[in-house]
């Protein structure tokens, strides 16, 4: 998914599984996506009445789908009629943090699994730039609250000092912006944009591992900010030592700060999270309902929140009483049963992101060295991470035949035996794929 139109089409497809066709046709048919940037989706519809319905009745569902697609929260702005002209005239071109409403320390549930990371984040707010907390490196599996802590730090420092220069970026977006700046001849503007900040928030740093040019640029950005005495906060799905293709200079700098891990929440913490989220959504859940969710959704805070949000939909759209049976339906919709098996599309997407190429290039016929290697690795990973046959794998790569698929697999297996870099790349991409599990 590259354009905002592609993304919006995917959102509507998912909503079509949750809403009636009448609702989709009535409220979404003339809804046009304008922009997805800076943590906000901007839509346009014809009338203010439709705008109000989209925001009030479907807004939360749209934001939830975006969160599920991108693993981070988005704001939603819906324009009506000629409001689009005023928006275009007054659009703010400055870089902005993602929407931080809701990502505060006040609504972050602290338990045994995250209390050290929480305390470290509070320490950063109290003394930004302190050698004791700089950089702060928070790591843990996807969906455990790392981004919440990252943005809570940004929110708290912004509230205390509105003039503070705060920059937020995801690891893969750092790469994309750097490449774009080189192509457009704006490399110096790109450097100044991030090197002259008071607080640098970097989410999912693991995506720069293995990218030599990106790591070089990030190294100098890191040094500029650190040597100026300003604060750096980084999140990752793994500790630096497990990022095998990470530049040693970056690894030592990450490890030279304060490292804090976030673990899956225990039963008591899950219970508190459920009650807190329900309260935010205006619901009071029975003890039996809370207990059933807490006992069955165990590894991921994002999944817990997804179940509670789904319950509000049942309540509002179907006038359903929230019961254990409602929870069973919500869990069935949200939780995958059994071991996580990624789709070929996920594998291709993550491999493309790792090598900074497009998924279409991997599936296609281009034979440049980098694309060919990305294609071989994608085929190898589809073979090892899914249950597909060689012929079935070929259908995902422009109908390559059995022999071609097998040749790619054999090539990667041979390289892994003699080249530690290839083996490390396979492990990094596999970890990125597994982090997509929610």
C-alpha positions as CSV (number, residue, x, y, z in Angstrom):
1,X,0.0,0.0,0.0
2,X,1.7,3.2,-1.2
3,X,-0.9,5.9,-1.9
4,X,-3.5,7.3,0.4
5,X,-6.1,5.9,-2.0
6,X,-4.7,2.4,-1.7
7,X,-4.7,2.7,2.1
8,X,-8.3,4.1,2.2
9,X,-9.5,1.2,0.0
10,X,-8.0,-1.3,2.4
11,X,-9.7,0.5,5.3
12,X,-13.0,0.4,3.6
13,X,-12.5,-3.3,2.7
14,X,-11.9,-4.1,6.4
15,X,-14.9,-2.0,7.5
16,X,-17.0,-3.9,5.0
17,X,-16.5,-7.0,7.1
18,X,-17.8,-5.2,10.2
19,X,-20.6,-3.1,8.8
20,X,-23.6,-3.7,6.6
21,X,-23.4,-3.0,2.9
22,X,-26.1,-0.3,3.4
23,X,-23.9,1.5,5.9
24,X,-20.9,1.3,3.5
25,X,-22.9,2.6,0.5
26,X,-24.6,5.3,2.4
27,X,-21.8,6.9,4.4
28,X,-18.6,5.8,2.6
29,X,-19.3,5.8,-1.1
30,X,-18.6,9.5,-1.7
31,X,-15.9,9.8,0.9
32,X,-12.5,10.8,-0.6
33,X,-9.2,10.3,1.1
34,X,-7.0,13.4,0.8
35,X,-3.9,12.8,2.9
36,X,-2.3,10.4,5.4
37,X,0.6,12.1,7.1
38,X,1.9,13.2,10.4
39,X,-0.3,10.7,12.3
40,X,-3.5,11.9,10.7
41,X,-5.9,10.7,8.0
42,X,-7.8,13.5,6.2
43,X,-11.0,12.6,4.4
44,X,-13.6,14.7,2.4
45,X,-17.3,14.1,2.1
46,X,-20.0,16.1,0.4
47,X,-22.2,17.3,3.3
48,X,-21.7,18.3,6.9
49,X,-24.4,15.8,7.9
50,X,-22.4,13.0,6.4
51,X,-19.2,14.4,8.0
52,X,-20.9,14.3,11.5
53,X,-22.0,10.7,11.0
54,X,-18.6,9.6,9.9
55,X,-16.9,11.2,12.9
56,X,-19.4,10.4,15.6
57,X,-20.6,6.9,14.5
58,X,-17.6,5.5,12.6
59,X,-14.6,7.5,13.7
60,X,-13.4,5.1,16.3
61,X,-13.7,2.1,13.9
62,X,-11.7,3.9,11.2
63,X,-9.0,4.8,13.7
64,X,-8.9,1.2,15.0
65,X,-8.5,-0.2,11.5
66,X,-5.6,2.3,10.8
67,X,-4.0,1.3,14.1
68,X,-4.3,-2.4,13.1
69,X,-2.7,-1.7,9.7
70,X,0.2,0.4,10.9
71,X,0.7,-0.5,14.6
72,X,0.3,3.1,15.7
73,X,-2.5,5.5,16.4
74,X,-3.9,8.0,14.0
75,X,-6.1,11.1,14.3
76,X,-9.0,11.6,11.9
77,X,-10.1,14.8,10.2
78,X,-13.2,14.8,8.0
79,X,-13.8,17.9,5.8
80,X,-17.3,18.7,4.3
81,X,-18.2,20.6,1.2
82,X,-16.0,23.6,0.5
83,X,-14.0,23.2,3.7
84,X,-11.4,21.5,1.5
85,X,-10.5,24.8,0.0
86,X,-9.8,26.4,3.4
87,X,-7.9,23.4,4.5
88,X,-5.6,23.6,1.4
89,X,-4.9,27.2,2.0
90,X,-4.1,26.9,5.7
91,X,-2.5,23.5,5.8
92,X,0.4,23.4,8.2
93,X,3.5,22.2,6.5
94,X,5.6,21.8,9.6
95,X,6.6,18.4,11.0
96,X,4.3,17.3,13.8
97,X,4.2,14.6,16.4
98,X,1.6,11.9,16.0
99,X,-1.6,12.6,17.9
100,X,-0.6,12.4,21.6
101,X,-4.1,12.6,23.1
102,X,-4.5,9.4,25.2
103,X,-0.7,8.7,25.2
104,X,0.0,10.1,28.6
105,X,1.5,8.7,31.8
106,X,-1.9,9.2,33.5
107,X,-3.5,6.4,31.5
108,X,-0.5,4.1,31.2
109,X,-1.1,1.1,33.5
110,X,2.0,0.2,35.4
111,X,2.7,-3.4,36.4
112,X,5.6,-5.7,37.1
113,X,6.1,-6.1,33.4
114,X,6.7,-2.5,32.6
115,X,7.5,-0.6,35.8
116,X,11.2,-0.2,35.2
117,X,10.6,1.2,31.7
118,X,7.9,3.5,33.1
119,X,10.2,4.7,35.8
120,X,12.9,5.4,33.3
121,X,10.5,7.4,31.1
122,X,9.5,9.5,34.1
123,X,13.2,10.0,34.8
124,X,13.7,11.4,31.2
125,X,10.8,13.9,31.7
126,X,12.3,15.1,35.0
127,X,15.8,15.5,33.7
128,X,15.9,15.4,29.9
129,X,19.5,15.1,28.6
130,X,20.8,13.6,31.9
131,X,23.7,11.1,31.4
132,X,21.7,8.7,33.5
133,X,18.8,8.5,31.0
134,X,20.4,9.3,27.7
135,X,19.8,7.6,25.4
136,X,16.8,5.7,26.8
137,X,16.4,2.5,24.8
138,X,13.0,0.7,25.4
139,X,12.6,-2.7,23.9
140,X,10.0,-5.5,23.8
141,X,7.6,-7.3,21.5
142,X,5.0,-5.5,19.5
143,X,1.9,-4.2,21.2
144,X,3.2,-3.9,24.8
145,X,3.1,-0.1,25.2
146,X,6.5,1.0,24.0
147,X,5.1,3.7,21.7
148,X,2.7,4.8,24.4
149,X,5.7,5.5,26.7
150,X,7.6,7.2,23.9
151,X,4.7,9.6,23.1
152,X,4.0,10.1,26.8
153,X,7.5,11.4,27.2
154,X,6.9,13.8,24.3
155,X,3.5,14.9,25.6
156,X,4.9,15.6,29.1
157,X,7.9,17.5,27.9
158,X,5.8,19.5,25.4
159,X,3.3,20.4,28.2
160,X,6.1,21.5,30.5
161,X,7.9,23.5,27.7
162,X,5.7,24.2,24.7
163,X,8.8,25.8,23.0
164,X,10.8,22.6,23.1
165,X,11.7,21.3,19.7
166,X,10.5,17.7,19.5
167,X,10.9,15.3,16.6
168,X,9.3,11.9,16.2
169,X,10.1,9.4,13.4
170,X,9.9,5.7,12.8
171,X,13.0,3.8,11.7
172,X,11.9,3.0,8.2
173,X,10.6,6.5,7.7
174,X,14.0,7.9,8.6
175,X,15.4,5.8,5.7
176,X,12.6,6.9,3.3
177,X,13.1,10.6,4.1
178,X,16.8,10.4,3.8
179,X,16.6,8.8,0.3
180,X,14.0,11.4,-0.8
181,X,16.3,14.2,0.4
182,X,19.2,12.9,-1.6
183,X,17.1,12.6,-4.7
184,X,15.7,16.1,-4.3
185,X,19.0,17.7,-3.3
186,X,17.6,18.6,0.2
187,X,20.0,16.5,2.3
188,X,21.2,19.5,4.4
189,X,17.6,20.4,5.2
190,X,16.9,16.8,6.2
191,X,20.0,16.8,8.5
192,X,19.1,20.1,10.2
193,X,15.5,19.0,10.7
194,X,16.5,16.2,13.1
195,X,19.9,17.3,14.4
196,X,18.7,20.6,16.0
197,X,16.1,19.2,18.3
198,X,15.7,19.1,22.1
199,X,14.0,15.7,22.1
200,X,14.5,13.0,19.5
201,X,11.9,10.2,19.6
202,X,12.6,7.2,17.4
203,X,10.2,4.4,17.1
204,X,11.1,0.9,15.7
205,X,14.8,1.6,15.3
206,X,15.3,-2.1,14.2
207,X,14.3,-1.2,10.7
208,X,17.5,0.7,10.0
209,X,19.7,-2.4,10.8
210,X,21.5,-3.6,7.8
211,X,21.1,-0.3,5.9
212,X,24.6,1.1,5.7
213,X,23.8,4.6,4.4
214,X,20.9,5.0,6.8
215,X,23.0,3.9,9.8
216,X,25.8,6.3,8.8
217,X,23.4,9.2,8.7
218,X,21.7,8.2,11.9
219,X,25.1,7.8,13.6
220,X,25.9,11.5,12.9
221,X,22.4,12.6,13.9
222,X,22.6,10.7,17.1
223,X,26.1,12.2,17.9
224,X,24.9,15.8,17.2
225,X,21.9,15.5,19.5
226,X,23.8,13.7,22.2
227,X,26.8,16.0,22.3
228,X,24.5,19.0,22.5
229,X,23.2,17.5,25.7
230,X,19.7,16.9,24.3
231,X,17.6,13.8,24.9
232,X,17.2,10.8,22.7
233,X,14.5,8.1,23.3
234,X,14.5,4.9,21.1
235,X,12.1,1.9,20.9
236,X,12.8,-1.4,19.3
237,X,11.3,-4.9,19.2
238,X,14.6,-6.4,20.4
239,X,17.8,-5.3,22.4
240,X,20.7,-4.0,20.4
241,X,22.7,-7.2,20.9
242,X,20.1,-9.1,18.9
243,X,20.2,-6.7,15.9
244,X,23.0,-8.6,14.2
245,X,23.3,-6.3,11.3
246,X,23.4,-3.1,13.4
247,X,26.5,-1.0,13.0
248,X,28.8,-1.6,16.0
249,X,29.1,2.2,16.6
250,X,25.4,2.5,17.0
251,X,25.1,-0.6,19.1
252,X,27.7,0.7,21.6
253,X,25.9,4.0,21.8
254,X,22.5,2.4,22.4
255,X,24.0,0.2,25.1
256,X,25.8,3.1,26.7
257,X,22.5,4.6,27.8
258,X,19.7,3.2,29.9
259,X,18.1,0.1,28.5
260,X,14.6,-0.9,29.7
261,X,12.6,-3.9,28.5
262,X,8.8,-4.3,28.5
263,X,7.4,-7.7,29.0
264,X,3.8,-9.1,28.4
265,X,1.5,-7.9,31.2
266,X,0.6,-10.3,34.1
267,X,-3.0,-11.1,35.0
268,X,-3.3,-8.2,37.5
269,X,-2.0,-5.7,35.0
270,X,-4.2,-7.0,32.2
271,X,-7.2,-6.7,34.4
272,X,-6.4,-3.1,35.2
273,X,-5.8,-2.3,31.5
274,X,-9.2,-3.7,30.6
275,X,-11.0,-1.7,33.2
276,X,-9.1,1.5,32.3
277,X,-9.8,1.1,28.6
278,X,-13.5,0.3,29.2
279,X,-13.8,3.4,31.4
280,X,-12.3,5.6,28.6
281,X,-14.9,4.2,26.3
282,X,-17.7,4.8,28.8
283,X,-18.4,1.2,29.7
284,X,-18.6,-0.6,33.0
285,X,-17.8,-4.3,32.5
286,X,-18.8,-7.1,34.9
287,X,-16.1,-9.0,36.8
288,X,-16.9,-12.1,34.8
289,X,-16.4,-10.2,31.5
290,X,-13.1,-8.7,32.7
291,X,-11.8,-12.0,34.0
292,X,-12.6,-13.8,30.7
293,X,-10.7,-11.2,28.6
294,X,-7.8,-11.2,31.0
295,X,-7.5,-14.9,31.0
296,X,-7.7,-15.4,27.3
297,X,-5.9,-12.3,25.9
298,X,-2.5,-12.7,27.5
299,X,0.4,-11.5,25.4
300,X,-0.5,-8.2,23.8
301,X,-1.9,-4.9,25.2
302,X,-3.0,-3.9,21.7
303,X,-5.1,-7.0,21.4
304,X,-6.7,-6.3,24.8
305,X,-7.7,-2.8,23.7
306,X,-9.0,-4.2,20.4
307,X,-11.3,-6.6,22.2
308,X,-12.7,-3.8,24.5
309,X,-13.2,-1.6,21.5
310,X,-15.0,-4.4,19.6
311,X,-17.4,-4.7,22.6
312,X,-18.3,-1.0,22.3
313,X,-19.3,-1.7,18.7
314,X,-21.5,-4.6,19.7
315,X,-23.1,-2.4,22.3
316,X,-23.6,0.6,20.0
317,X,-24.4,-1.0,16.7
318,X,-26.2,-4.1,17.7
319,X,-27.7,-2.9,21.1
320,X,-26.0,-6.0,22.5
321,X,-25.6,-6.5,26.3
322,X,-22.0,-7.0,27.1
323,X,-21.6,-10.6,28.4
324,X,-19.1,-13.3,28.3
325,X,-20.6,-14.5,25.1
326,X,-20.0,-11.0,23.6
327,X,-16.4,-11.4,24.7
328,X,-16.0,-14.8,23.0
329,X,-17.2,-13.2,19.8
330,X,-14.8,-10.3,20.1
331,X,-11.9,-12.6,20.9
332,X,-12.7,-14.8,17.9
333,X,-12.6,-11.8,15.6
334,X,-9.4,-10.3,17.0
335,X,-7.2,-13.2,18.1
336,X,-5.5,-15.6,15.8
337,X,-5.8,-19.2,17.0
338,X,-2.7,-21.3,17.0
339,X,0.8,-20.4,15.8
340,X,1.3,-17.3,13.8
341,X,1.8,-18.0,10.1
342,X,2.5,-14.8,8.1
343,X,1.1,-14.4,4.7
344,X,3.4,-14.3,1.7
345,X,2.4,-10.6,1.3
346,X,3.6,-9.8,4.8
347,X,6.9,-11.6,4.1
348,X,7.4,-9.8,0.8
349,X,6.5,-6.4,2.3
350,X,8.9,-6.8,5.2
351,X,11.7,-8.0,3.0
352,X,11.1,-5.0,0.7
353,X,11.1,-2.6,3.6
354,X,14.4,-4.1,4.8
355,X,16.1,-3.7,1.5
356,X,14.4,-0.4,0.6
357,X,12.9,-1.7,-2.6
358,X,9.3,-2.1,-3.6
359,X,7.2,-5.3,-3.2
360,X,6.5,-5.1,-6.9
361,X,10.2,-5.2,-7.6
362,X,10.5,-8.4,-5.5
363,X,7.6,-10.1,-7.3
364,X,8.7,-8.9,-10.7
365,X,11.5,-9.5,-13.2
366,X,14.1,-6.9,-12.4
367,X,17.5,-8.5,-11.9
368,X,19.7,-5.9,-10.2
369,X,21.8,-7.3,-7.4
370,X,19.9,-5.9,-4.5
371,X,16.5,-6.8,-5.9
372,X,17.6,-10.3,-6.9
373,X,18.9,-10.9,-3.3
374,X,15.6,-9.6,-1.8
375,X,13.6,-11.9,-4.1
376,X,15.7,-15.0,-3.2
377,X,15.3,-14.2,0.5
378,X,11.6,-13.6,0.2
379,X,11.1,-16.9,-1.5
380,X,13.2,-18.7,1.1
381,X,11.2,-17.1,3.9
382,X,7.9,-17.9,2.4
383,X,9.1,-21.5,2.2
384,X,10.3,-21.7,5.8
385,X,7.6,-19.6,7.5
386,X,4.5,-20.9,5.7
387,X,2.9,-24.2,4.7
388,X,2.9,-23.4,0.9
389,X,4.2,-25.8,-1.7
390,X,6.9,-24.8,-4.1
391,X,4.3,-24.3,-6.9
392,X,2.1,-22.3,-4.6
393,X,5.1,-20.1,-3.7
394,X,5.7,-19.4,-7.3
395,X,2.3,-17.9,-7.8
396,X,3.2,-15.0,-5.5
397,X,6.3,-14.2,-7.6
398,X,4.7,-13.7,-11.1
399,X,4.2,-17.4,-11.6
400,X,7.7,-18.6,-11.2
401,X,8.0,-22.3,-11.7
402,X,8.9,-25.0,-9.3
403,X,12.6,-25.2,-10.4
404,X,13.1,-21.4,-10.1
405,X,11.7,-21.3,-6.6
406,X,13.8,-24.3,-5.5
407,X,16.9,-22.6,-7.0
408,X,16.3,-19.5,-4.8
409,X,15.8,-21.6,-1.7
410,X,19.0,-23.6,-2.4
411,X,21.0,-20.4,-3.0
412,X,20.0,-18.8,0.3
413,X,20.6,-22.0,2.2
414,X,24.1,-22.2,0.7
415,X,24.9,-18.6,1.4
416,X,23.8,-18.9,5.1
417,X,26.4,-21.6,5.6
418,X,29.3,-19.4,4.5
419,X,28.1,-15.8,5.0
420,X,27.2,-14.7,8.5
421,X,25.8,-11.5,7.1
422,X,23.1,-13.3,5.1
423,X,22.2,-15.4,8.1
424,X,21.9,-12.2,10.2
425,X,19.7,-10.6,7.5
426,X,17.4,-13.6,7.5
427,X,17.1,-13.4,11.3
428,X,16.4,-9.6,11.3
429,X,13.7,-9.9,8.6
430,X,12.1,-12.9,10.4
431,X,12.0,-10.9,13.6
432,X,10.3,-8.0,11.7
433,X,7.8,-10.3,10.2
434,X,7.0,-11.8,13.6
435,X,6.5,-8.3,15.1
436,X,3.6,-7.9,12.7
437,X,1.6,-10.5,14.8
438,X,-1.1,-8.8,16.8
